[in-house]
Amino acid sequence: MNLQQILTKHPNSNKIDCFDLVKGDIPDPSLLTEEQVIVQTKYISIDATNKVWISGVKTYMEPIKIGEVMKGLAVGEVVYSKSQTLKLGDLVLGLLTWQLYGVFHSSQLKKVPKEYPHHQHFVGLLGISGLTAYIGLKEVGEVKEGDTLVVSAAAGAVGELVVQFGKLMGAKVVGLAGSEEKCKYVEQLGAEYCINYKKEDIFEALKKHCSKGVDVYFDNVGGEILETVINFMNIKGRIALCGAISEYGDVTSKNKYGIKNLSSLIGKRIKMQGFIMSDYAAKFDEIGKIILGYLQTGKITFKEDITDGLENAPKALEKLLNGENNGKTIIRIVGEKANLYDK
Amino acid sequence: MNLQQILTKHPNSNKIDCFDLVKGDIPDPSLLTEEQVIVQTKYISIDATNKVWISGVKTYMEPIKIGEVMKGLAVGEVVYSKSQTLKLGDLVLGLLTWQLYGVFHSSQLKKVPKEYPHHQHFVGLLGISGLTAYIGLKEVGEVKEGDTLVVSAAAGAVGELVVQFGKLMGAKVVGLAGSEEKCKYVEQLGAEYCINYKKEDIFEALKKHCSKGVDVYFDNVGGEILETVINFMNIKGRIALCGAISEYGDVTSKNKYGIKNLSSLIGKRIKMQGFIMSDYAAKFDEIGKIILGYLQTGKITFKEDITDGLENAPKALEKLLNGENNGKTIIRIVGEKANLYDK
């Protein structure tokens, strides 16, 4: 039996009550065409950007339409194959769907090593979180030894890696997070200080803890915090725009925070650049190896917040959007391995 | 006799009533040290950025203090020299001052060819305006063949060159300007259309005239127009932040327009970058030759709004800030050539 999370409306708040869990049949192997495979989903990455996909607005990809199965970065196993390149039992990574079984063309999938013991790492640490953190720092933020790096949502899946990679790249790191507990964690990871933005005056805290100004700002939140950090940017500073979670709650721009100090980017010659990791696919293998090296030599840690069951995916997204997650949010689907060749 | 424009207060509007014209002595040649020269000012460039310098706020350079002589990009003639590299009669370009005679170190000055017949070009077409337009388009905006280029303040000294250089670089150009007459001029220069932002709905006009979206936005104004153009930016578009004249009237950020749609820079992977031409000094000679080539082969034209007399410099800046100038604003100082060696 298959299960699918179907979009029922475009939400305009962080309440994710816009999916129906629908039962259906497993895809019929006899209907597959050349190079198609059936993938059994194992781990689904839950990301803030999922909220953008269901907003009904065209962004870097077509919006998910009402009545469609939700998409998500996921790892799964090939349980039926008409492909020359992907075999039965192969572990694959790709933009899959929020369902137990899906049909994909082999070109949509990337084979990942099954012998690696932590399959969930392929969606998080070695997947969207790790690649996003590394690319944002290196390719967009151009972090170098001695820089002062500020990162918002520093206890999030991307943020906690930005803190650690930033340190390894030689930067002094100051984080922002939304609770005492998160701030403590961020400081344990190596940040010189983590500002609790719900309690502290951000301007005063940045003034104190970034006394030499800010060279790189890795922005996960947008809005008023972005405006405040801009005040502290140094000449030729870089702002890597990775996410704007503060604005995802309301998809209409009317209520969004307006940033008033962009003209200071001119005199200070600041580069502010939006990016998405998929533009840098040519570097994934190289970066993946670097991150794996960090992990295996004990240089980094990574928290995962794993929940079992496809039925829990919408709630997991809601918690993430409200900052109630505790590490990289992942949905694990434990099930018997389908043997479609038996049928 | 010398004349100096001395800053008397930091203005907080576009009314430039913050200078005293003060009489004084010509610098005493006997007080010069090695490598100093006395320069007689010939042409002073009046630029919107002058307003930033007198605002009292530290930006890319130290603010001009109350009681100090105003600074300005200018061309002048060496009338006394203790320099090994600069001789009596040499024509020089540099960040000079709003006075008839000033003392400078040779390292602050760049010798320019006196035999070139239009000395005022060194501050405008071949100086700040031309270099800013070219660098903003090529180095920051990365304009390429087939791009749609939008430029605000398109009838301004920088804007009119952006229109023409953009066309020569193969872009389709849409301008924005503040009167029928200016728009007509911008279209004569080769823009496919020029939006009269005081009369037209900018959003609707961009929708109509940039039907394929905007690849490069050369921004001279900031504020609400910037926000509107962001809505039309294409994936991987570039925004070159050159000026924010809409915000120069009020130096406190409280009343500034807040830009609400920056999060769209993420999904569209847009680069927004502030720049000032002086960072690209290594390319000045190369770019100067290109611009001169354009001029001499009749590929570009350039309007100049020249007023005689140092006493008129503050008013000329005020007119520029209010969009009442008609071409590159320049103050010409006609006077007998000083012969300080006679004394």
Contacts between the chains, C-beta under 8 A, distances in Angstrom:
chain1	res1	chain2	res2	distance
A	52	B	267	6.8
A	59	B	264	7.6
A	59	B	267	3.5
A	59	B	268	7.4
A	60	B	235	7.1
A	60	B	267	4.1
A	60	B	268	6.8
A	60	B	269	7.3
A	222	B	262	6.4
A	222	B	263	5.0
A	226	B	262	7.1
A	235	B	60	7.1
A	241	B	262	7.2
A	241	B	263	7.6
A	241	B	265	5.4
A	241	B	266	4.9
A	242	B	266	6.9
A	243	B	266	6.7
A	244	B	262	7.3
A	244	B	263	3.5
A	244	B	266	6.4
A	247	B	263	5.0
A	253	B	260	5.0
A	253	B	261	5.6
A	256	B	260	4.1
A	256	B	261	7.3
A	256	B	263	7.7
A	257	B	258	7.0
A	257	B	260	6.9
A	258	B	257	7.0
A	258	B	258	1.9
A	258	B	259	5.7
A	258	B	260	4.7
A	259	B	258	5.7
A	259	B	259	5.0
A	259	B	260	7.7
A	259	B	262	5.9
A	260	B	253	5.0
A	260	B	256	4.1
A	260	B	257	6.9
A	260	B	258	4.7
A	260	B	259	7.7
A	261	B	253	5.5
A	261	B	256	7.3
A	262	B	222	6.4
A	262	B	226	7.1
A	262	B	241	7.2
A	262	B	244	7.3
A	262	B	259	5.9
A	262	B	272	7.9
A	263	B	222	5.0
A	263	B	241	7.6
A	263	B	244	3.5
A	263	B	247	5.0
A	263	B	256	7.7
A	264	B	59	7.6
A	264	B	274	7.9
A	265	B	241	5.4
A	265	B	272	7.1
A	265	B	273	7.5
A	265	B	274	3.7
A	266	B	241	4.9
A	266	B	242	6.9
A	266	B	243	6.6
A	266	B	244	6.4
A	266	B	274	3.8
A	266	B	275	7.2
A	266	B	276	7.0
A	267	B	52	6.7
A	267	B	59	3.5
A	267	B	60	4.1
A	267	B	274	7.0
A	267	B	276	6.9
A	268	B	59	7.3
A	268	B	60	6.9
A	268	B	274	6.4
A	269	B	60	7.3
A	269	B	273	7.5
A	269	B	274	5.2
A	269	B	275	5.6
A	269	B	276	6.2
A	269	B	279	6.2
A	270	B	273	7.2
A	270	B	274	5.3
A	271	B	271	6.5
A	271	B	272	7.6
A	271	B	273	4.5
A	271	B	274	7.9
A	272	B	262	7.9
A	272	B	265	7.1
A	272	B	271	7.6
A	272	B	272	4.6
A	272	B	273	7.2
A	273	B	265	7.5
A	273	B	269	7.5
A	273	B	270	7.2
A	273	B	271	4.4
A	273	B	272	7.2
A	273	B	273	7.8
A	274	B	264	7.9
A	274	B	265	3.7
A	274	B	266	3.8
A	274	B	267	7.0
A	274	B	268	6.4
A	274	B	269	5.2
A	274	B	270	5.3
A	274	B	271	7.8
A	275	B	266	7.2
A	275	B	269	5.6
A	276	B	266	7.0
A	276	B	267	6.9
A	276	B	269	6.2
A	279	B	269	6.2
